[in-house]
């Protein structure tokens, strides 16, 4: 796909992921049955997307690449282990047979739930699902980015191919594209010489989201307050943030813009030109889906 890229699609992807299961009752029943809270339950479900290889307690896997506080997931893992759903072996976490059974039941319940949803006329939903799945297949197999930590999760998440043109196909496409986008973004800021925690501080200021340091810290609960301050100091020393204000300098804005542009290039360039010609329709259709799911 050639620029200009259809960046209006990007914020619609996480919005869809936040809404598509909002009215499912199966997770609530299982949480009650297993004595798990929502974070612990979905920690188990997310662990299932790692497949047979399990997950490691390292940045980009169980730990976030944007965090300075490690193992924030440990209480969830402990609850999952206490319920007999997960186990740790040699530093790697795996689902038990009970955990794998739960994940399979969750997936079956999702497919049943999706079959009841009709957020668009059938032909439009089918077209949207097929187009975004085509984009995923192209983006997931592109030569760039060379290093991918999240894209493989999309392969496991897909499981057995859903019916062509179904809501389930739309689900695997959007989930997969968001994992690809993560890998593209990480590749972009690493190429710019940034670290995860520092680029997130820069991003919050670039978007004018924090009026003072306390507000900035509240936006970054996965970083220690001292680490947020240290990140600010580094960005100021590099001339990326103004010395006496929480504002990016022109140099900082240019850097963050380059990171965003490179993320978009890596993400959208593999998409077929045919999809590019329908990108405005895709954005409108996905926006209508999200509104219907609210």
ZAGUPA-677139 format. One line per 2 residues: number of its first residue (from 1); their letters; for each residue z, x, y of C-alpha. Coordinates in steps of 0.2 Angstrom, whole numbers, plus 5000, padded with zeros to 4 digits. Layout:
REM residues N
NUM = A = Z:X:Y | ...;
***
This chain:
REM residues 294
1 = XX = 5000:5000:5000 | 4996:5006:5017;
3 = XX = 5007:5005:5033 | 5013:4995:5042;
5 = XX = 5025:4991:5028 | 5032:4973:5025;
7 = XX = 5050:4979:5030 | 5055:4960:5032;
9 = XX = 5056:4959:5013 | 5070:4972:5012;
11 = XX = 5085:4963:5018 | 5079:4948:5008;
13 = XX = 5082:4957:4992 | 5101:4959:4992;
15 = XX = 5102:4942:5000 | 5094:4935:4984;
17 = XX = 5105:4945:4973 | 5121:4939:4981;
19 = XX = 5115:4920:4979 | 5106:4918:4963;
21 = XX = 5121:4916:4953 | 5132:4907:4965;
23 = XX = 5133:4891:4956 | 5135:4898:4938;
25 = XX = 5151:4892:4929 | 5150:4904:4914;
27 = XX = 5158:4919:4923 | 5173:4908:4929;
29 = XX = 5176:4902:4912 | 5175:4919:4904;
31 = XX = 5187:4927:4918 | 5200:4913:4914;
33 = XX = 5198:4916:4895 | 5199:4935:4896;
35 = XX = 5212:4936:4910 | 5201:4946:4921;
37 = XX = 5198:4945:4940 | 5180:4944:4947;
39 = XX = 5179:4963:4951 | 5184:4968:4933;
41 = XX = 5173:4955:4925 | 5158:4961:4934;
43 = XX = 5162:4979:4932 | 5160:4975:4913;
45 = XX = 5143:4966:4916 | 5137:4981:4927;
47 = XX = 5142:4993:4914 | 5131:4984:4902;
49 = XX = 5116:4989:4913 | 5119:5007:4909;
51 = XX = 5113:5004:4891 | 5119:5014:4876;
53 = XX = 5121:5030:4886 | 5136:5022:4895;
55 = XX = 5142:5028:4913 | 5150:5044:4920;
57 = XX = 5163:5045:4933 | 5152:5054:4945;
59 = XX = 5143:5050:4962 | 5128:5039:4959;
61 = XX = 5135:5032:4943 | 5152:5024:4943;
63 = XX = 5157:5033:4959 | 5147:5029:4975;
65 = XX = 5137:5043:4983 | 5143:5036:5000;
67 = XX = 5162:5037:4995 | 5175:5050:4998;
69 = XX = 5188:5041:4988 | 5184:5044:4970;
71 = XX = 5188:5032:4955 | 5190:5016:4965;
73 = XX = 5183:5008:4950 | 5197:5014:4939;
75 = XX = 5209:4998:4940 | 5194:4988:4935;
77 = XX = 5190:4999:4920 | 5208:4999:4915;
79 = XX = 5208:4980:4915 | 5192:4980:4905;
81 = XX = 5199:4992:4892 | 5215:4981:4891;
83 = XX = 5204:4966:4887 | 5195:4976:4873;
85 = XX = 5179:4976:4882 | 5176:4994:4887;
87 = XX = 5182:5012:4881 | 5181:5029:4887;
89 = XX = 5175:5044:4877 | 5173:5062:4883;
91 = XX = 5173:5056:4901 | 5160:5043:4898;
93 = XX = 5163:5024:4898 | 5155:5012:4886;
95 = XX = 5156:4994:4881 | 5164:4990:4865;
97 = XX = 5156:4978:4853 | 5166:4964:4861;
99 = XX = 5160:4970:4878 | 5142:4970:4872;
101 = XX = 5144:4952:4865 | 5151:4947:4882;
103 = XX = 5136:4955:4891 | 5124:4946:4880;
105 = XX = 5132:4929:4882 | 5132:4932:4901;
107 = XX = 5114:4936:4901 | 5110:4921:4890;
109 = XX = 5120:4910:4902 | 5110:4917:4917;
111 = XX = 5093:4913:4909 | 5099:4895:4906;
113 = XX = 5105:4894:4924 | 5089:4901:4931;
115 = XX = 5079:4888:4921 | 5088:4874:4931;
117 = XX = 5083:4881:4948 | 5068:4875:4957;
119 = XX = 5069:4883:4975 | 5050:4882:4977;
121 = XX = 5036:4872:4970 | 5032:4879:4952;
123 = XX = 5016:4887:4957 | 5023:4896:4972;
125 = XX = 5038:4902:4962 | 5027:4909:4948;
127 = XX = 5016:4918:4961 | 5031:4925:4970;
129 = XX = 5039:4931:4953 | 5023:4939:4947;
131 = XX = 5019:4948:4964 | 5036:4956:4965;
133 = XX = 5036:4960:4947 | 5020:4969:4950;
135 = XX = 5028:4978:4964 | 5042:4984:4953;
137 = XX = 5031:4990:4939 | 5022:5001:4952;
139 = XX = 5037:5007:4961 | 5047:5011:4946;
141 = XX = 5034:5022:4938 | 5028:5031:4954;
143 = XX = 5029:5050:4955 | 5041:5049:4970;
145 = XX = 5055:5050:4971 | 5056:5063:4957;
147 = XX = 5075:5061:4955 | 5081:5043:4950;
149 = XX = 5098:5038:4945 | 5097:5019:4948;
151 = XX = 5079:5014:4943 | 5084:5016:4924;
153 = XX = 5096:5002:4926 | 5082:4991:4930;
155 = XX = 5074:4994:4914 | 5090:4990:4904;
157 = XX = 5093:4975:4915 | 5076:4968:4911;
159 = XX = 5080:4967:4893 | 5067:4956:4884;
161 = XX = 5053:4952:4896 | 5056:4935:4904;
163 = XX = 5043:4921:4904 | 5029:4925:4916;
165 = XX = 5031:4917:4933 | 5049:4911:4929;
167 = XX = 5064:4912:4940 | 5071:4925:4927;
169 = XX = 5056:4936:4931 | 5059:4935:4949;
171 = XX = 5077:4940:4946 | 5073:4955:4936;
173 = XX = 5060:4960:4949 | 5071:4959:4964;
175 = XX = 5086:4967:4955 | 5074:4981:4950;
177 = XX = 5066:4983:4967 | 5084:4985:4974;
179 = XX = 5088:4999:4962 | 5072:5008:4966;
181 = XX = 5076:5006:4985 | 5092:5014:4982;
183 = XX = 5084:5029:4974 | 5071:5030:4988;
185 = XX = 5085:5030:5001 | 5095:5043:4993;
187 = XX = 5079:5054:4991 | 5076:5052:5010;
189 = XX = 5093:5057:5016 | 5094:5071:5004;
191 = XX = 5077:5078:5010 | 5084:5077:5028;
193 = XX = 5099:5088:5023 | 5112:5074:5024;
195 = XX = 5126:5069:5013 | 5130:5052:5008;
197 = XX = 5146:5049:5018 | 5139:5057:5033;
199 = XX = 5123:5047:5033 | 5133:5031:5031;
201 = XX = 5143:5035:5047 | 5127:5039:5056;
203 = XX = 5119:5023:5050 | 5134:5012:5056;
205 = XX = 5132:5020:5073 | 5113:5019:5073;
207 = XX = 5115:5000:5071 | 5128:4999:5084;
209 = XX = 5141:4991:5072 | 5157:4999:5078;
211 = XX = 5165:4998:5095 | 5179:5011:5091;
213 = XX = 5185:5022:5077 | 5196:5009:5070;
215 = XX = 5181:4997:5068 | 5171:5011:5061;
217 = XX = 5184:5015:5048 | 5185:4996:5043;
219 = XX = 5166:4997:5039 | 5169:5011:5028;
221 = XX = 5184:5007:5016 | 5177:5019:5003;
223 = XX = 5180:5034:5015 | 5197:5040:5020;
225 = XX = 5200:5039:5038 | 5202:5057:5040;
227 = XX = 5185:5059:5031 | 5177:5047:5043;
229 = XX = 5184:5057:5058 | 5177:5073:5050;
231 = XX = 5160:5066:5047 | 5160:5061:5066;
233 = XX = 5165:5078:5070 | 5150:5086:5060;
235 = XX = 5138:5074:5067 | 5144:5078:5085;
237 = XX = 5143:5096:5082 | 5125:5094:5076;
239 = XX = 5121:5084:5091 | 5118:5068:5082;
241 = XX = 5132:5058:5090 | 5138:5058:5108;
243 = XX = 5153:5069:5112 | 5164:5055:5120;
245 = XX = 5156:5039:5113 | 5152:5031:5096;
247 = XX = 5133:5031:5100 | 5119:5041:5092;
249 = XX = 5110:5053:5103 | 5091:5053:5104;
251 = XX = 5091:5067:5091 | 5103:5057:5080;
253 = XX = 5092:5041:5082 | 5076:5051:5078;
255 = XX = 5084:5058:5062 | 5090:5041:5056;
257 = XX = 5073:5034:5060 | 5065:5047:5050;
259 = XX = 5076:5043:5035 | 5072:5025:5036;
261 = XX = 5053:5028:5038 | 5053:5040:5023;
263 = XX = 5063:5027:5013 | 5050:5014:5017;
265 = XX = 5036:5026:5012 | 5043:5030:4995;
267 = XX = 5047:5012:4992 | 5032:5003:4998;
269 = XX = 5018:5016:4996 | 5016:5012:4977;
271 = XX = 5014:4994:4979 | 4997:4987:4976;
273 = XX = 4986:4984:4991 | 4983:4966:4985;
275 = XX = 5001:4963:4986 | 5001:4970:5004;
277 = XX = 4988:4958:5009 | 5000:4944:5004;
279 = XX = 5016:4952:5010 | 5019:4940:5024;
281 = XX = 5018:4925:5012 | 5030:4935:5000;
283 = XX = 5043:4937:5014 | 5042:4918:5019;
285 = XX = 5043:4913:5001 | 5058:4924:4996;
287 = XX = 5066:4918:5012 | 5064:4900:5007;
289 = XX = 5071:4904:4989 | 5086:4912:4997;
291 = XX = 5089:4897:5009 | 5088:4885:4994;
293 = XX = 5101:4895:4984 | 5114:4895:4998;
***
